[in-house]
Amino acid sequence: MKKVLFVCNLNAVRSVLAEYMVNQWYGDEVQAESCGVIAGSPDGYAASVARDHGLDITSHEARYLMDVPAIEFDEIISFSEDAALEVKRLKLPSHIQTHYFEVRDMIGISGPREERLVIYRGIFEDVKTHILRHFGPESG
């Protein structure tokens, strides 16, 4: 089974969504985990949007990249420039593939709840698009 690690800044939205998508859709072929450059707090907007798509991320506990044994993964996918730089600093063995999928950061997003949810839905769709392009059609 292929092991994939998703990394973003806080391990609260993008990497978490990717982890749960992959485990639900490709769980027979791929095992996904996630972490952040730093470990952030759970994000209620992300949980709400995930729930709308049949994903329950409420039990997720944020993890810090430096606490994850990155060498145990076949592939590491970053969702932010900061995460991609931190992954590069790990000096991983050459057999571990690394990728950077650019997805908007939520830092600085403000406004009423519905406006924020629109942005989070867009982020969900961006992550989903990258996942489907990379792994192929959903199998689960």
C-alpha positions, -999 to +999 in steps of 0.1 A: +000+000+000+013+034-009+018+059+020+012+096+014+018+125+037+001+158+031+017+190+045+004+225+049+011+254+073-012+245+102-026+210+095-061+225+100-077+227+065-059+218+033-038+189+044-066+175+066-091+177+038-067+159+015-059+132+041-096+124+046-105+125+009-077+101+000-084+077+029-121+076+020-117+075-018-086+054-022-083+036+011-077+002-005-046+015-024-033+045-005-029+054+032-028+091+038-017+111+068-012+149+073+007+174+093+017+211+093+048+232+095+033+240+129+003+223+145-027+245+144-061+244+160-092+226+145-110+247+119-148+247+122-153+261+087-133+232+073-152+207+093-185+222+081-175+221+045-161+186+048-193+174+064-213+187+035-192+163+013-196+133+036-162+137+053-160+138+091-127+155+101-138+165+136-117+138+153-085+150+135-056+161+158-031+184+142+004+172+139+037+190+135+060+180+106+090+175+128+071+149+148+062+128+118+086+101+105+086+115+069+110+088+058+082+062+062+062+077+033+064+070-004+052+105-014+049+139+003+025+165-011+027+201+001-001+227-001+019+258+007+053+273-002+063+272+034+055+235+037+073+227+004+104+245+017+103+226+051+099+193+033+129+202+011+149+209+042+143+173+054+168+160+029+147+129+021+160+098+003+155+101-035+129+074-036+104+096-018+085+117-043+076+153-033+051+176-049+037+210-044+000+217-051-008+254-047-040+260-028-051+293-013-042+299+023-070+309+047-049+335+066-066+368+066-100+356+056-127+376+073-163+385+069-197+370+077-200+332+081-216+326+047-188+346+029-162+325+047-180+293+038-180+303+001-142+306+003-138+273+022-160+256-004-136+269-031-106+256-011-123+222-008-129+221-045-093+231-052-079+203-030-104+178-045-092+188-080-056+182-072-064+149-055-084+136-085-057+148-110-030+131-090-047+098-079-073+094-106-111+089-102-125+080-068-124+043-061-142+043-027 
